[in-house]
Amino acid sequence: MDKLLIRGGRRLQGEVSISGAKNAALPELCAALLCAEPLTLDNVPRLQDVATMLSLLRRMGVAVERPEDQPARVTLAAPDSLDPVAPYELVKTMRASILVLGPLLARFGRATVSLPGGCAIGSRPVDQHIKGLQAMGATVKVEHGNIVASAGRLRGARITTDMITVTGTENLLMAAALAEGETVLENAAQEPEVTDLAELLIAMGAKIEGHGSGRIRIQGVERLHAPAAPHRIVPDRIEAGTFLCAVAAAGGEAVLRDARAEHLDAVITKLREAGVAIESGEDWIRVRADARPKAVSFRTSEYPAFPTDMQAQFMAVDCVAEGAAKVAETIFENRFMHVNELVRLGARIQVDGHTAMIQGVDTLSGATVMATDLRASASLVIAGLVAEGETTVERIYHLDRGYDRMEAKLRALGADIERVR
């Protein structure tokens, strides 16, 4: 099992390119199920979750091409003879596998999808997906660990989810694109990845309005087609935010290429409060940290507020900041599992329910720590960049699920980090 060995204490300096967004790539790969023509996506990140999704699509009969000389380009063709079954052995490792449910039901009229797995950061029920599809006329039941769904052509409906759900919005958005009549999604997720999916669907011939807001209107069409030009996946705002936090904690100056600052307003605001200098242009962000950061409190919430996917990384910054900070996690009930590992490195953190109190320390000390989930693993890498001596981060298969060659990009910025196999 791979691990990362980090020798801390180096300032970061240089340039790094941000990959395509994992949380946009996964639903957009599933969007290929909505038409028989080959769909080409550019800027697809090299991640374990992407590999898992491609394996799942191949298993169902989708033809997948990913040229070795162009690994960021993927072409998918879903034939009419596709087998609409997503088995447990492929679904169990990745929550986003549920995203095949809506497209399969919309185009093929039936789907069997194993209840998904993924990171153990808390409950993420699929009932909102099921209720929405039932409102559109589908028959859905759960039996023997599988979601079994069937329908004639789905019908448009007004759907108000009980909570804001990103994958729920994406699933229902894809299903509604081929439904009969108008669908209105109320309480819809507003994340840039949802907007990027909607833009892809529009390029495929879907009629969608309001994406990027809490109300999305979809007028269903008879069929979708692959756009003439490849669709370029939006840059990964969470990867960009992670590198911003790495520079904030370790010090130095870096330029992030292919990054969109407008997707990180809440994170950038908090980093500026911490004393970090940030400039940006249309597709770049420059970050400079000349002094020890100031501790900053924050509260996670749905986009455009501070993202839960950046909570662990920013907590790592607060661990070495001047002063004390309070972090409130409102999205997932089990997303402080990185705290005990940060404490092993010398951090001073106390957790009370969904709130963590952090007292910044002058420095951390290297130790062996264990990644517990995707974003927790990134926080441990950031802490290791600052810690005195050697830090070993174990179980980095979590990291590989969502970060494209993170250690190589950090080395390009001058970090002393290596993968040990």
N, C-alpha and C positions, 0 to 999 in steps of 0.2 A: 504494500500500500504506500503510495507516494506521500511525502511530507515536505514542508518548506523549512529550510535552515536560513535564519536571518541573523546577521551581525549588525547590531544597531549602532546609532550614533552618527550616521551620515546625513548631511543635508541633501535635498533633492534638487537637481538642476537639469534643464533640458526641455525636450518636446516629446509628446506622446500622442498617438492617434486613438480616438475613442471608437470602439466598434459599434455595430448596429445593435439595437436594443433587443435583449432577450424577450422582454414582455411584449414586443411588437412582432418579433420573428415567429413566435410560437403560434399565435392566432392566424397570422398571414400564411404560414405554411398550411394550416387547416383550411384556409379559404380556397386553396386549390381544389378541394373536394366539391366546390360549388359549380365547376364547369368541366367539360371534357377536354377543352383545349389546353395545351401546355402553358403553364403560368411560370414566369421567370421573376425571381426576386434577387436583388443585389444588396450588398452590405449585410449579408447573413453572417452572424458571428459564429466562431468556431467554439461551440460550447457542448458540454455533455447533454444538456437538456435538448438542444437542437438535434443532436445525434439520436437521442431517444425518440423524439417526435418523427424524425425521418424513418427510423426503423419501424415505428408504428404504422406510418402511412404506407411504407413498402409492404408490410405484412397484410394490409388490407387490399393491396393490388395497385397502389399508385406507383407509376414509373418515376424514379428520381434520378436526376443527373446533377453531379457536383464535380466539375472538372478539377483535376489536381492542380492545374496551373491557374485556376480561378476559384479558390475555395470559398470566396465570399458570394459566389453566384450559384443559385440553385434553381433548376427547372423541374417542375412537377406536372404530371399528366394523370388525371384520375378517370379511368375508363368507365363506361356505363355498366360494365360487368363486375364492378368493385364489390368486395365482400365487406359489408358495413359492421364489422365486429372489431372491437378494441379489447384484446385479452388482458387478463390480470398481470401476466408476467412482464408486459411492457408498460402497463398503466401504473403499476404499484410504486414506481420510483418518481413519478412526476405528476404533480397536481394539474398541470395545464393540459393533460390528456383529455380532460372533460371537454375541451374545445372542439373535439371532433363531433360531439353529439348534435349540435344545431345544424351544421352543414350536412351531415349524413341524413338526418331526418328530413331536411328541406329538399334535398335533391333525390334521395333514394327511397324516402317514405318509411324507412325503418333503420334502427340502430340498436346495437347491444354494446354497452360500454361498461367495463368494470369500474366499480367505485374507485376513485383515484387515491394515490398516496402523495408523497412529497415531504417537504421539511416539517419537522415536528414543532412548529412555532405556535400552534394553537388550532382551534376549530375553524374550518373554512367549509361550511356545509354547502351542498349542491342543491339544496331545496329550492333556492331562488331560480336556478336554471330550470328545474322540473316544473315549478308552478308557472313560469312564463311560457314554456312549451305547451303545457296543458291549456293555458288560456288561448293558445293559437290552434287548438283543436287536436293536439296529439294525445294519444293514450300512452301513459308512462307508468311503469311499475318497477319496483325494486325487488329482485328475487335472486337468491343464491349469490349475493354480492355483486350483481350486475344491474345496471339501469337498462331496462328493455323498453324501447319506445317504438311506436308505429303511428302512421298518419297517412291520409290521402294528401292532397296539397294543403299545406298549412294555411290558416286564415289570419289576416291581420287582426290585431287586438290592441287595446290600451293596457299596458302592463306597468304597474307600479311596484317596484321591488321593496321589500321590508327594510333593506339596507343597501348602501352603495356597494356594488360588487363589480369589479373590473372584468373578471372572466364571465360573469353572468351577463353583463352588458354586451360583451363581445359575442358570446354564444347566441344570444337573442338577436343581435344585430345581423349576424350571418344568416340565421334562420329566416328572419323577416325579409331579407333581400329577395327571396324566392317565394314568399307567401302571397296569397291572393288578397289584394286590398291594402289598406294602410295600417301600419303598426306604429304606435307611439310608446316609446320607452321613457317613463317618468323615473326620477331619482337615478338617472343614468350616471355612470362613471365618466369623469371629464379628463382622465389622464391622456397625455400626448400619444400613448400607444393605442388607445381607443380611436383617437382622431386619425392616426396613421392607417389603422385598419379600415376605417370608413373611407378614407381617400383611395385606398386600394380598391375597395368594393365599387366605389363610384367609377373608377377607371375601368372596371369590369362591366359597367352598365347599370349598376344599382342606382336607385333614386333615394338619396339620403339628405336630410337637412338637420341642422342643429347639433351636429357632432362637435364636441368640445364644450357643450353645455349640459345641464341636467335634464334636458328634454330632447330626445332624438326622434325625428319622424322618418319613417321608411315607407315608401310606396313600392310594394312588391312588383317584380317583373317576371315574365315567363321563363327567361333563361339569362344566364350571365356568360360572358366570354372573356378570354384572356386579353389584356391590353396589348397593344402593338409593341410598346416599349417596356423594358423591365421596370418593376417598381423598386425603388431604393428605400430600404428600411431606415426609419428615423434613428439618429444616434442614441446611444444608451445613456440616459440622464443619470442613472444610478452608478454606472461605471465612472462617469465624469465626476459626480459628487464624491465618490470614493477617493479618486486621485486628488481632488481639492482638499479633502480631509487629511490625506497622507502628507501633503505639503504643509498644511496648517500645523500638523503635529510635529513633523520632523524638521521643518524649516526649509528655506530655499526658495527657488523660483522656477516655475514650469509653465509651458504653454500647452494647452490641450487643443489639438486639432480635431475637426469634425465634431465639435461639441456645440450644443445649443443652450446658451445661458438663460433664455426665456423659459426653459423647462425646469429651471432650478432656482427660481426666484426665492423661495422660502429658505433653501439651504444657503444660498449666497448671502442673503440678508443676515443670517445667523453667523456666518463666517466673518462678515464685516464687523459685526458686533464683537467678535472675538479678537479683532485687530488685524485681520488678514486683508491684504490689498488684492482686489479683484477687478480686472478690466475684461471687456468682452467685445467681440464683433459678431458678424452674422454667423460664422461657423468656427469660432475659436474663443477660448477663455484663457486669460493669463492670471496666474495666482502667485503672490509673493508673501512670504512670512519671514520677517526679519527678527522677530522677538517671540518670547514665550506667549502663547495665546491666553486670552482672558476667558474664564469660565462663562458659559452661556447656557441658560435654561431654555428648554423647548418642550413642545407637546406635539405628538404625532396626530395626524388626521388625514382625511381624504384630500386628494389633489384639488386645488392648488396649494394646500397647506403643507406643512413639513411631512415628508413621506416616511412611513414606517420602515421602508427599505433602507433609509439612511440613519436610522436611530442608533444602531450599534456602532457605525463608523464615527458618528459625531460624538458618541459617548467616549470613544477612544481619545479624541481630541481633548474633551473635558478632563479626562484622567490625568493629563500632564499640563493642564491649564492653571493659571493663577486664580485662586478663589474657589468658590463652591457653586455647584449647579444642580438643578432639579430637572429630571427627565420624566415626563408622563407618557406612557404608551397606551393609546386608546383603541388600537386596531386589533392586535392579537394578544391573547391573555398569557401567552407562554413565551414572550419574546425577550426575556432577560436572561436566557441561558448562557450568554457570553459573559455575564457578570462574574461568576465564580472563576472563570479562566483569566479574566483581566485582573482579578484579585491575586491570582497566582503570580502575576508579573509585578505585583506591588501596588496596584491601584487601591484606592480607598473608596469603596462603594457600599451603600446600604440600600436594600430594597424593602419597600413596604407596599405590598399589593402590586399595583400597576405603576408605582412611582419609584424611581431610583434617585438617591442623593449621592452626588459625587463630590469629594473633596480633592482638588487637584494636588498632585505631588510634584516635587522637583524633577524626579526621574523615575523610570521603571527599571526593573532588573530582569535579565533574560531568564527564561525557564521553558520547560516543555509544557505546551498547552494543547488542548484538543478542540477542534472545530465542531460545533453542534448543529449549525445550519449555515445556509449560504451567506447571509450578510454578517452573521457572527464571525465567520471565518475571515472576512475582510477586516473586521475590527481588530482581530488578533494580529493580522499582518501589519496593520498600521501601528499597533502598540509595539510590535517587534522591531519596527523601524526606529523607534525612539529608545527602546530599552538598552541598558548597558549590557554588553556581553552577547551571548548567543541565545536566540529564541528558536525553538522548534515547534512548528504548527503541524499537528497530526490530523489525519482524516480530511485532507484537503480535497477529496472528491466532492465535498460540498462546494468548495470554491470553484472547481471546474464546471459545476453546473451553470454558473452565471457570469464568470469572468474569462475573457478571451486572453490566454497567455499572460496573466497578471504579473508573474515573476519576471518575464522577459521585458515587459513594459517598465517595471520598476527598475530593472537593471539599466535600461536606457536612460533613466533619470539619475543613475549613480548609486542606487541602493546595492548593498552587499547581500544578495538573496539568491538562493539556488534551490532547485528541486532535487530532492534525494529520493531515488527509487529503491 
